[in-house]
């Protein structure tokens, strides 16, 4: 008899971004292997509700036809820089999800809950106790550290309160899954007793995505930035890089969304940066095809110790398409990029150095080809869902 699993997550198909894609693939691959899966999630709202009125984003028939995906609607809006607004948004989700948990008659063997936000993780904890089941906690980001990193709030009492709740979750979880090995040091430092129940399962690519990912770049250099344009991404360096690329007549594509997007758009218009093309949100398939026609992918994060632990999803997407990375980033991601030879990195928020690294790759065809080859090699070695799902299956079967 197959195990009954409840996946609880704020982000799920068809939402854009790494979190939604991660949970979609976990759902699909576990279902393929015969598990009885149910999902509790929200109506898609990121980057906005309007785009999901278009049918092209609802392109997974298996999920579209599945009545076991429960969605709660959210009235409050998260996507601005107000801490109070975000707090109300998260609390509304938590309360509505808790109501669904309390009235759900089905019993589950495994609760798989993905965090952040930490409020959704507590829904998972409630489901664990109600069902007397095992709890697998999927950590995609460190809370409350990531909120400190983007300077959403600094109040020590609030931070310490969240930290106490965070430790409680780590303690009560029967197993913990992390999507970045950079989290290990933090977990060992703050909750040393949990290290024996941690498994690394990174964001990954599907085999079918690799088959359609080829570099079709022409002689004209084309740079791309894909993903969130938010509080963590260091928009200042993105706009400075855009201006420097304009000076060299280099095309710069930006496929992004987030609270800082308007500021970036205003800057591009003010400076009349004709080389920069802002592309509206698109499906993952369309985005991968667009990336595969570019030469170099850009990744940036603010200079904060908390971001030294993360592995941004756009890095996985770039190497899925075989394009080298130029980044302003530190810590775990910097180590991966440099050790695997898939790009060049500066860790001092210098757009001048980023431009120099772009030109270095472009003017050395041998280096470009080597990095492209390393990207394809790395994605198959470490970041394939068809392989990595086996780790999660082992966790599910061994969590008793």
C-alpha positions in Angstrom: 0.0 0.0 0.0 1.5 3.4 -1.1 2.1 6.0 1.5 -0.2 9.0 1.7 1.7 12.2 1.6 0.4 15.8 2.1 2.5 18.5 0.5 2.0 21.9 2.1 3.5 24.9 0.3 2.8 28.5 -0.4 4.4 28.2 -3.8 3.2 25.6 -6.3 2.4 25.2 -10.0 1.8 27.3 -12.0 3.6 30.0 -10.1 6.8 31.2 -11.6 10.1 30.9 -9.8 12.3 28.3 -8.3 10.0 27.4 -5.3 6.9 26.7 -7.5 9.0 24.7 -9.9 10.7 22.7 -7.1 7.4 21.7 -5.5 5.8 20.9 -8.9 8.6 18.5 -9.8 8.5 16.8 -6.4 4.8 16.3 -6.7 4.9 14.9 -10.3 7.8 12.6 -9.7 6.5 11.2 -6.4 3.1 10.7 -8.1 4.8 8.8 -11.0 6.3 6.4 -8.5 2.9 5.5 -7.0 2.6 7.7 -3.9 -0.8 9.0 -2.9 -0.2 12.7 -3.0 -2.4 15.6 -1.9 -1.3 19.3 -2.0 -2.4 22.2 0.1 -1.3 25.5 -1.4 -2.4 29.0 -2.4 -4.0 30.4 -5.5 -1.1 31.6 -7.7 -0.2 35.2 -7.1 3.5 35.7 -7.9 4.5 37.9 -9.6 0.9 38.9 -9.9 -2.6 37.3 -10.1 -3.4 38.6 -13.6 -0.9 36.6 -15.6 -2.5 33.3 -14.4 -5.7 34.2 -16.3 -3.7 33.1 -19.4 -4.1 29.4 -20.2 -0.5 29.1 -21.4 0.8 29.0 -17.8 -1.5 26.1 -16.9 0.4 23.6 -19.1 0.6 20.5 -16.8 -2.5 18.4 -17.6 -1.7 15.9 -14.8 -2.0 18.7 -12.2 -4.9 20.5 -13.9 -7.0 17.3 -13.7 -6.0 16.5 -10.1 -8.8 17.2 -7.6 -6.4 16.5 -4.8 -4.7 20.0 -5.1 -6.4 22.3 -2.6 -5.9 26.0 -3.0 -6.7 28.8 -0.5 -7.3 32.3 -1.8 -5.4 35.2 -0.3 -6.8 38.8 -0.1 -3.8 40.5 1.4 -0.9 41.5 -0.8 2.7 40.5 0.0 4.7 42.0 -2.7 5.8 45.3 -1.3 8.5 46.3 1.2 6.2 46.8 4.2 6.8 44.4 6.9 3.3 44.7 8.3 1.8 44.0 4.9 3.9 40.9 4.5 3.1 39.7 8.0 -0.7 40.0 7.4 -0.2 38.2 4.1 1.6 35.3 5.8 -0.9 35.1 8.7 -3.9 35.0 6.4 -2.3 32.0 4.5 -1.5 30.3 7.8 -5.0 30.7 9.2 -6.7 29.5 6.0 -4.4 26.5 5.7 -5.0 25.6 9.3 -8.7 25.6 8.7 -8.3 23.2 5.8 -6.1 20.9 7.9 -8.6 20.8 10.7 -11.5 19.8 8.4 -9.6 17.4 6.2 -10.9 13.8 6.9 -8.1 12.0 5.2 -5.2 10.7 7.3 -1.6 11.0 6.0 1.5 9.1 6.7 3.9 11.9 5.7 3.6 15.7 5.9 6.0 17.4 3.5 6.1 21.1 4.2 8.2 23.7 2.4 9.5 26.8 4.1 9.7 29.8 3.9 7.6 31.3 5.0 7.9 29.9 8.5 4.1 30.4 9.0 3.4 27.7 6.5 5.9 25.4 8.2 3.8 25.7 11.4 0.8 24.5 9.4 2.9 21.4 8.6 3.6 21.0 12.3 -0.1 21.2 13.1 -0.8 18.6 10.4 1.8 16.3 11.9 0.1 16.3 15.4 -3.4 16.0 14.0 -2.5 13.1 11.8 0.1 11.6 14.2 2.3 11.4 11.1 5.9 12.1 10.2 7.1 15.6 9.3 9.6 16.3 6.5 10.6 20.0 6.6 11.9 21.3 3.2 14.1 24.4 3.8 14.5 26.6 0.8 15.7 29.7 2.7 16.8 30.5 6.2 14.2 32.3 8.3 14.4 34.8 9.9 18.0 35.3 8.6 16.9 36.1 5.0 14.5 38.8 6.2 17.4 40.4 8.2 19.5 40.2 5.0 17.0 42.2 3.0 16.5 44.6 6.0 12.8 44.0 6.2 13.1 44.3 10.0 15.7 44.5 12.6 13.8 44.5 15.9 15.7 42.1 18.2 12.7 40.9 20.0 10.9 39.9 16.8 14.1 38.3 15.4 14.7 36.3 18.5 11.1 35.2 18.7 11.3 33.8 15.1 14.6 32.2 15.9 13.0 30.3 18.9 10.2 29.2 16.6 12.7 28.1 14.0 14.6 25.9 16.4 11.3 24.4 17.5 10.5 23.4 13.9 13.9 21.9 13.4 13.5 19.9 16.6 10.0 18.6 15.9 10.7 17.7 12.2 11.4 14.0 11.7 13.7 14.9 8.8 15.0 18.1 7.2 15.6 18.6 3.5 17.8 21.6 2.3 18.2 22.9 -1.2 21.7 24.4 -0.5 24.6 22.8 1.2 25.4 26.3 2.4 22.7 25.9 5.1 24.6 23.1 6.9 26.9 25.4 8.8 24.0 27.5 10.0 22.0 24.4 11.1 25.0 22.9 12.9 25.6 26.2 14.7 22.1 27.0 15.7 20.6 23.5 16.1 23.5 21.1 16.3 21.3 18.1 17.2 19.6 18.1 13.8 22.6 17.4 11.6 21.9 13.6 11.6 18.5 14.1 10.0 19.4 16.5 7.1 19.5 15.6 3.4 20.6 17.9 0.6 18.2 17.9 -2.4 19.0 20.9 -4.6 16.7 22.6 -7.2 17.3 20.7 -10.4 16.5 20.3 -14.0 14.4 17.7 -15.8 15.8 15.5 -18.6 13.3 16.9 -21.1 14.6 20.4 -20.3 18.2 19.5 -21.2 17.1 18.1 -24.5 15.7 21.4 -25.6 18.6 23.5 -24.2 21.2 24.3 -26.8 23.3 27.5 -27.2 22.2 29.2 -30.4 24.2 32.4 -29.9 25.2 34.5 -32.9 28.3 36.7 -33.3 26.6 39.5 -31.3 27.1 39.2 -27.6 23.9 38.7 -25.7 23.6 38.8 -21.8 20.6 37.7 -19.8 19.3 38.2 -16.3 16.4 36.0 -15.2 14.5 35.9 -12.0 13.4 38.0 -9.0 14.2 41.7 -9.0 13.7 42.1 -5.3 15.1 43.2 -2.0 17.9 40.6 -2.1 19.1 41.0 -5.6 21.2 44.2 -5.5 19.3 46.1 -8.1 21.9 48.9 -7.9 24.6 46.7 -9.5 22.1 45.4 -12.1 21.3 48.9 -13.3 25.0 49.9 -13.2 25.9 46.9 -15.3 23.1 47.7 -17.7 24.6 51.2 -18.3 28.1 49.8 -18.8 26.8 47.2 -21.3 25.0 50.1 -23.1 28.3 51.9 -23.4 29.7 48.8 -25.2 26.6 48.3 -27.3 26.0 44.9 -25.7 22.4 43.5 -25.6 21.1 42.9 -22.1 17.8 40.9 -21.7 16.0 41.1 -18.3 13.3 38.6 -17.6 12.3 39.6 -14.1 9.6 40.5 -11.6 9.6 41.7 -8.1 9.2 44.8 -5.8 12.3 46.5 -7.3 11.3 46.1 -10.9 9.7 49.5 -11.2 12.8 51.2 -9.9 14.9 49.4 -12.5 12.5 50.2 -15.3 12.5 53.9 -14.3 16.3 54.0 -14.4 16.5 52.3 -17.8 14.0 54.8 -19.2 15.7 57.8 -17.6 19.1 56.8 -19.0 17.6 55.8 -22.3 19.4 52.4 -22.3 18.3 51.2 -25.7 20.4 48.0 -25.3 18.3 46.7 -22.4 15.2 44.7 -23.3 12.7 44.0 -20.5 10.8 40.8 -21.2 7.5 40.0 -19.6 7.1 36.9 -17.5 6.8 33.7 -19.6 6.5 30.0 -19.1 9.5 28.0 -17.9 9.8 26.3 -21.2 9.8 29.6 -23.1 12.3 31.1 -20.6 14.7 28.2 -21.0 14.6 28.5 -24.8 15.3 32.3 -24.5 18.3 31.6 -22.1 19.7 29.0 -24.4 20.0 31.6 -27.1 22.2 33.8 -24.9 25.9 33.8 -24.2 26.2 34.6 -20.5 23.8 34.7 -17.5 24.0 37.3 -14.7 23.4 36.6 -11.0 23.6 39.1 -8.2 22.9 39.2 -4.5 23.3 41.9 -1.8 26.4 41.8 0.3 25.1 40.0 3.4 26.4 37.0 5.2 23.0 35.2 5.0 23.1 35.2 1.2 26.5 33.4 1.4 24.5 30.3 2.2 22.1 30.2 -0.7 22.2 28.7 -4.2 19.9 30.8 -6.3 17.6 28.9 -8.7 18.7 31.0 -11.7 22.2 29.5 -11.4 20.6 26.0 -12.0 18.6 27.4 -14.9 21.7 28.9 -16.5 23.7 25.7 -16.4 20.6 23.8 -17.6 20.9 25.9 -20.8 24.7 25.5 -20.9 25.5 29.2 -20.5 28.3 30.5 -18.3 27.6 32.7 -15.3 29.0 36.1 -14.4 28.0 37.0 -10.9 28.4 39.4 -8.0 27.9 36.9 -5.3 29.8 35.3 -2.3 29.9 32.2 -0.2 28.5 28.8 -1.3 27.4 29.9 -4.8 30.7 31.5 -5.5 32.5 28.3 -4.5 30.3 26.2 -6.8 30.8 28.5 -9.8 34.6 28.7 -9.4 35.3 25.1 -8.5 33.2 23.7 -11.3 34.5 26.2 -13.8 31.1 27.5 -15.0 31.7 31.2 -14.8 33.5 34.1 -13.2 32.5 35.8 -9.9 33.2 39.1 -8.1 32.2 39.3 -4.5 32.6 43.0 -4.0 29.5 44.4 -5.8 31.6 45.8 -8.7 29.8 46.3 -12.0 33.2 47.2 -13.5 34.6 43.8 -12.6 31.4 42.1 -13.8 31.8 43.8 -17.2 35.5 42.8 -17.3 34.5 39.2 -16.6 31.9 39.3 -19.4 34.5 40.6 -21.9 37.1 38.0 -20.7 34.7 35.1 -21.5 33.6 36.7 -24.8 37.0 37.4 -26.1 38.3 33.9 -25.3 36.3 31.3 -27.4 38.2 28.5 -25.8 37.2 29.6 -22.3 33.6 30.1 -23.4 33.4 26.6 -24.9 35.0 25.0 -21.8 32.6 26.7 -19.5 29.6 25.6 -21.6 30.9 22.0 -21.5 31.4 22.3 -17.7 27.8 23.5 -17.3 26.4 20.5 -19.1 28.7 18.2 -17.1 27.7 19.7 -13.8 23.9 19.7 -14.4 24.0 15.9 -15.1 26.4 15.2 -12.2 24.5 17.0 -9.5 21.3 18.7 -10.6 18.9 16.3 -12.2 15.5 15.7 -10.7 15.3 12.2 -12.1 18.3 11.3 -9.9 17.7 13.6 -6.9 14.1 12.5 -6.4 15.6 9.1 -5.3 17.1 10.9 -2.3 13.6 12.1 -1.2 12.1 8.7 -1.8 14.8 7.2 0.5 13.9 9.9 3.2 10.2 9.1 2.8 10.7 5.3 3.2 13.2 5.6 6.0 11.3 8.2 8.1 9.4 6.2 10.7 
